[in-house]
Structures are given as C-alpha cells and as structure tokens.
C-alpha cells in the first residue's frame, strides 16, 4: 500500500465513495494523519480498531465538516460549546458532548459521550464534505498508527506502519506533512464549564477568551484518545531533560548545542517547529536503531505544554 499524491478533486471524490463502501482512507489533517472510516459502519469501524490494535473501550473522534452536523451526533449542546465551535472550528479542537442515539457504543467505547471535530486541513475538509454529500454523516478517524505508538505526520509514516494491514480497496492520501504535528486539544463540554482533557494547539489561554474553564483535573471519568499514561511511544527509550550522551539521539531547540558523539534528530527554532517535527524525529530515532532519545522540552504554556505532555507520555 503506497500513498496516493496529487490530491485532485477526482481522488477526493473516489476516496469519499470508498468510505461509503466500507473501505479505510488514511488522510491528512493539520494535526496528524487520520485513519478514516464511515462512522456509522460498524464493520468498518471494527476493522479500523483491529488494524490499529486499539482497545474496544477506547473511543474514536468523529470528523464532520459543518457545525450544523453536530446535532446529528450530539444532544444538549451548551452555549459555551457553540461559542468554542464558532471560534476554533475548523481547527485543532475536539469537543466531548453528550451523544445522540446516532453515536453508537462502537464509536464511544460504551460511554454516553461523543468526540467531534472539524479539521482545517483542506484535503480533510473536502473529503469529509464530499462524503457527507454522498449520504454519510461523519468520518471516524483516530491517528493512523498502531495503538500507543507515534502518531504519523506524513503519508509515508502511515504506509510504513500500516501498509501491510491495508487492502487494495483502501487508500492513503498524501497531503504533505501535517502543519501542527500534535493531536487536537480535547475539551469536555458535558459540564457547566469546559474542561481540558488533552492539551493541544488550542490552548487554555485561547479557551479562556471564550469562557471560564473547569479546573477539575480528575480526568478518569471520561476516556478519550491519547489519555493513557504511556502513549505516542517509539521503540527507543525516551529520556526527558538531561544531557545527551554519545550514541544517544537528541531533540531540542536549536539554541541548545549538540554534544560530541550525539545524534541530532531535530533542532527546531521555535516551539511551533518543535511540535511539527517531534513525531518525525522520534520515528527517525527508531529508523537509526537508537536505544535512547533525549528530549529537552520547551518551557512555557500553550503549545509548549502540549509538547511536554506528549513527551511525558512517550517516556512513561
């Protein structure tokens, strides 16, 4: 299974039809690549879970293309959630809402909530819009990798990790590298105030511009993607915030020099670049057969906090 580049409208139309027929379509989003299936096709969802090796009680996010699509999947949508949608969709934000009867257990992991997102990536939006115009209602799409491993930020990442599991009717759409590079912010909208369940590019400060937030940090009552202590992990051991030794890999901002004998995997100039290059650098460490990767984490709030979260889970 090789990626198909040249994201023409004809290809996107073909991919939308493939989704309706029960096939799997891996596609780019601005965060990471998703492994998409028809969210209402139980067999297709089950096959996607099997390919990923994903536990059946671990919910997946449903991708839609318009705010009006929310009412099909969710009920009792609070006003602050609507305001968040208007502010940050399309974009790197997933909202957890009380599910409607359309959101079945095989999507929600048996929970009474459903995760919804409108991605901003043009290819993703066109694919989902075309799929919905053909009669679909949403694309279930977790990251296109084996469960717990590094999320893919390119079509080649998807092909290398999952190509052997995909069949001829499945597609991998090559839309270039993901712009952001870490997964969406997940916000619980089932309470009186929004609560952040997973950090991402939509930051706490940005959310506070729309609403006060719930500071309760007991996140165990709702299962969401990427919430396990160990996640986003390469084969190499990831060590955080220490000096790298000869023979080890190093991921750090460009201002931090590379010690002699250390293999530099990424030297981003900014926090934004750090997020974009993080997963590809971890993958490169595995490709080089490194046993240890040292990650010197960026400091600060916002996206830097999301990066520290991902590295913490990779190193658990």
N, C-alpha and C positions, 0 to 999 in steps of 0.2 A: 504493500500500500504506500503510494508516494503522494506528496502534496500536489494539488492542482492549483497552479498560479493563474494569473490573468483573471481577476475576479470580475468577469463580464456579467452583464445582466442575464445573459443566457445561462451561464454557470449557476448564478444565484437562483434562477428560476428552476433549473434542474435540481439543485440541492433542496429547495423547498418541496418539490414534488417527491424527492427521495425521503424526506422526513415524513411526509404524509403516508408513504407506502410502508413505513416501519423501519427504514434504514437509519443508520447513525451518520451524522455530519459533524465533524470537528471544524470549528470556525473561530476566527479571531475576535476578541473583544479588546477594549482599551486596557483591561486589567491583565488577564491571561487568556489562553485559548480554552474554549469550552468544548465538551463532548455532548453534542446536542441530539435529542430525540423528541418525538411528539409527546408532550407532557400528559396526553390522555391515552396513550397506547401502552397498556400495562406490560405487554410482552416486550416492546421496545425498551421501556424503562428497565425491566428486569435484565435484559441483555446488556444494557449500559452498566448497570450495577455489577454484573458478572465480569465484564471486561475490566472495570476499574478495581475489582476486588473490594467493593465498598460494602460495609455492613448494611443490612436491610433497614435498620432503625436509624440510619443517618440520612437526614432529609436532603433534598436537592432544591436548587433555586430554579424557579420558573421565569424565563425571559419573555417579556412582552414588548410591544412596540409603541403603545399609546396608553396614556393614563386612563382612558376610557375602558381599557382591557382589565383594569384592576377589579371592577365589580364582578367579573365572571369568576374570579378565583378567591376573592376575599369578601368579608362582610364586616359590618361595624367598624368602618374606617374612620379613625379620629381626625378631627380638623387639622391637628398639627402634622399628621402624616400626609395629608393632601398638600399642605404648605411645603413640606420637605420634597414631595414629588415635583411640585412646580419649580422649586429652587434648584434641585440637583439631578433631575431626570431630563434627558438621557444623561447617564453618568455612572460613576463608580460607587453606587449606593444600593444596597438591598434592604428592603423593608420586610419585617416579620409581622404578619397580620392574622387575625382570626380567619380561618379558612371557610370557604363556602363548601357546599356539597360537591362542587366540581373538583375540588382538590382532594384526591383520594389518598388513602393510607400509604400506597406505594410511592407517593411523592413526598409525603410529610413525615415518613418514619413513624406513622401512627399517632402523631401529635395533632393538636387542634389548631395548628398554625401553619401558614404557608409563606415561603420567602419569594418575593417578587422583585424584578429589576428590569429597567430599560437601559441597555448598554448604549454608549455613544459612538462606538465604532461604526463607520458607515457600512461596511460589509455585513456586520452583525445585524444592524437595523434593517437593511434591505432584505436580508434573508428572513428575518422574523416577520417583517411586514408582508413579504410575498407568501410566506407560509400561512399567515392568518387570512390573507385574501383568498387563498385556495381552500379555506374551510377549517384550518387549525385554530387553536386558541392560545397556545403558548409552547415554548421550547424549553424542556428541562435540560439544563446544561451545567453540570459540575465541571471542574477543571479536567482537562483531557490528559490525565496521567493515572498511573496506578495509585490506589488509595494510600495516603500518607507520604508519598514521595514528592519530589519537587514539581511544582506547577509549571506547565510549559508556556513559554513566551514566544515561540515560533512554531510554524508548521513542521519544521524539521524535528523539533523536540517531540511533537506528537507522533510523527512517523516512526522515530527511533524507539519510543517507549511502547506505543500501542499498535503499530503497524501489523505485527504478527497476529493480533487478535481481531482485526477488522476484515471484512469480506469484500467481495468485488462490488456489491451494491452500495457500500459505504463510501463516504467522501471525506477528504481533508482539504479544506480551502486555505490556500496560502495567501494571507493578507498582510504579510510582513511581520515585523516584530511588534509585540504589544507596547503601547505607548507608556503605560504606567508601570506595569511589571509586578504588582502585588494585587491580591484579590480585593474585592469591593468591601467597603465598610458595611457591616450588618447592624441594623438598628431595630430593636424590639419596639413595635408600635402597638402592643397589646395592653398597655397600661395607660395611666393618666398622663404620663410624660414619657418621651422617648428615652431609650436606654441603649447604650452602645454595647453590642455583643462581640464584635470583631473590628479591630482598627483597620483603617484604610485611608485612601486619598481624600475622602470627605471627612474632615477632622472634627474633633469636639468643638473647636472654636467656630467652625463653619456652621455646625448644627445649632450652637447657642445663638447665632444670629437670627435663627428662625424660631427657636423655642427654648425654654428652660429644659434641662435634662434630668433624668432619674439617675442618681449616683449609686444606686444599689449595685454592688459588684458580685452578688451571688448569681452566677450565670448558669448554674447547674440545672435549673428547672426547664430550660429550653435548649434542645440540641440543635446546633447549627453547623454549617460547614466550617472546617478549619478550627474547631473549638477544642480538639484533643490536645493534651499536653505535649505529645510528640507528633509533629506533622511537618510537612514541607522538607523532608529529610533526605539528604544524599546518602550514598553508601559510606562516604568518608565521615569520620568523627568531626563534628563542628565544635570548636572551642571559641569562647567569646572573650574579647577584650584582654588579651595578653600578648606579649611579644612573640612573633612567629620565629620558629627555629628552622635551621637549614633542612630542606626536604619537605617542608610544610607549605601549604597554599596560604595566600593572604588576600583578603578582601578588605579594603579600607579606602577612605577618601584620599585623593591624590596628594594632599598635603602631608600624609604620613609616608615616610620613606620605606623602601623595601630592603630589609636586612640581607646581607650576603648569603647566598645559597637558598633563599626563599623564592618560591614560585608565585609571582604576582598574577592573580586571577582577575582582578578588577581594581581600577583606581579612578573611580568616578570623581568628578569635580564638584558635584552638588548632591544634595540629598535626593533630589528628583532623579538624577542619573543613578544614584545608589539603588533606588527602588527598581529602576528599569533594568539594571544589569545584575541584580542579586541572584536571581534564579539561574540565569545562564552561566554565571560564574561558578555557582555550586555544581552545576552539571559538568562544566569544564574540569573541575577538580576530580570528579569521578572518571571522566574520559582520560585524564592523565594518570589515573590509578593512585591518586594521593590517599594516604591513610588519615591525614589530619588537615583540616582547613581552619585557619584562624580568621575570625570576623571581628574587626574593630568597628564597633557600632557608632553611628552618628548620634549626637546628643540633641535634645530639644523635643518639642511637642509635634503634633501633627503627623506628617508622613514619616518623620524620624521615629516616632513612637511605634508606628505600624511596622517599620523595618525591624526595630528591636524585638517586637512581638514575634515576627516570622523567624528571626534568627534564634530567639529563645526556644521556640518550639523545635526548630531544626536541630538544636544542640541538646535537647532533653534526653 
